[in-house]
Amino acid sequence: VIIREKPDAILISMGGQTALNCGIELHNKGIFAKYGVRVLGTQIDAVVATEDREIFKNELAKIGEPVATSVAVTSVKDALEAAENVTGYPCMARAAFALG
């Protein structure tokens, strides 16, 4: 599409998770740079930072923004152990998220 339509810019923040994933991949492969396509709106580094919990937490720490204690788990057993030993109660459990 980029070769055929020759856009000068693209907006990856509209189109859900598919648009975000494609935009990151095209950026990482150098396609945007090769064809001179600018990313409008939310920039690639911001999308990557907000999709990765650890990067996001580190970015917030850089600007002094408080972040709730958290831990990633993959089972109910691990979640209960984390609540007991890391976060304390009350706590919140949620599934992984996606921006799109």
Summary of the structure (lengths in Angstrom):
residues: 100
radius of gyration: 18.1
end to end distance: 21.3
largest distance: 56.3
contacts: 206
relative contact order: 0.15
helix: 51%
strand: 6%
